[in-house]
Amino acid sequence: MAARVADFPPLDPADVREERRSPTCGSRVTVTLALEADGTIRAIGLDAKACALGQAAAAIMAQGALGRDAAQIAAASEAWRAYLAGESET
């Protein structure tokens, strides 16, 4: 799955660009988005300077984000946070 990060080359120009760095290991992931007029994600680009696990996680996120809007991304993020915190089993 880590190799799938290559399926999402960085977008230029992009409607949205965000970069995050892990303070634990120093991995850095930059996400670029092209949005439809209604705010859904039309295309996503990745620049992942990370280990295989980080690259795989970025590719999984990108694959699942296509066609979603901000509310759907926020809901998925909250569900994942709750699961990792042991507050939910789904």
C-alpha positions in Angstrom: 0.0 0.0 0.0 2.9 2.4 0.6 3.7 2.3 -3.1 0.2 3.6 -3.8 1.2 7.0 -2.6 2.6 7.4 -6.2 -1.0 7.2 -7.5 -1.5 10.7 -5.9 1.1 13.1 -7.3 1.1 16.6 -5.8 -1.3 19.0 -7.5 -0.1 22.3 -8.9 -2.1 24.4 -8.8 -4.2 23.3 -5.8 -7.2 24.8 -4.1 -6.0 23.6 -0.7 -2.5 22.8 0.5 -1.7 21.5 4.0 1.4 20.1 5.5 1.9 18.2 8.8 5.0 16.9 10.5 5.1 14.2 13.1 7.1 15.4 16.2 7.8 11.8 17.1 9.6 10.6 14.0 9.9 13.7 11.7 7.7 12.3 9.0 6.2 15.0 6.8 3.1 14.7 4.6 1.8 17.5 2.4 -1.7 17.1 1.0 -3.0 19.1 -2.0 -6.6 19.2 -3.0 -8.6 20.2 -6.1 -12.2 20.9 -5.1 -15.5 20.9 -7.0 -17.7 24.0 -6.7 -19.7 22.3 -4.0 -16.6 21.6 -1.9 -16.2 17.9 -2.6 -12.7 16.6 -3.3 -12.2 16.2 -7.0 -8.5 15.3 -6.8 -5.9 14.8 -4.1 -2.1 14.9 -4.2 0.4 13.6 -1.7 4.0 14.4 -1.0 4.9 11.9 1.8 8.3 12.0 3.3 7.6 9.1 5.7 8.3 5.5 6.4 6.3 2.7 4.7 3.6 2.8 7.4 3.2 6.6 7.0 3.1 6.4 3.2 0.5 3.6 3.4 -1.7 5.5 5.8 -1.5 8.6 3.5 -2.5 6.5 0.5 -5.4 4.9 2.4 -6.6 8.4 3.5 -6.3 9.8 0.0 -8.2 6.9 -1.6 -11.1 7.3 0.9 -11.2 11.1 0.7 -11.9 11.4 -3.0 -15.5 12.5 -3.6 -16.0 13.5 0.0 -16.7 17.0 1.5 -15.4 18.7 4.6 -18.3 17.5 6.8 -17.7 13.9 5.8 -13.9 14.2 6.4 -14.6 15.7 9.8 -17.0 12.9 10.7 -14.5 10.2 9.7 -11.7 12.0 11.6 -13.9 12.1 14.8 -14.9 8.5 14.4 -11.3 7.4 14.1 -10.3 9.5 17.1 -13.1 8.0 19.2 -12.1 4.5 18.1 -8.4 5.0 19.0 -9.5 6.5 22.4 -11.5 3.4 23.1 -14.8 5.4 23.1 -16.2 3.4 20.2 -15.9 0.0 18.7 -16.7 1.1 15.1 
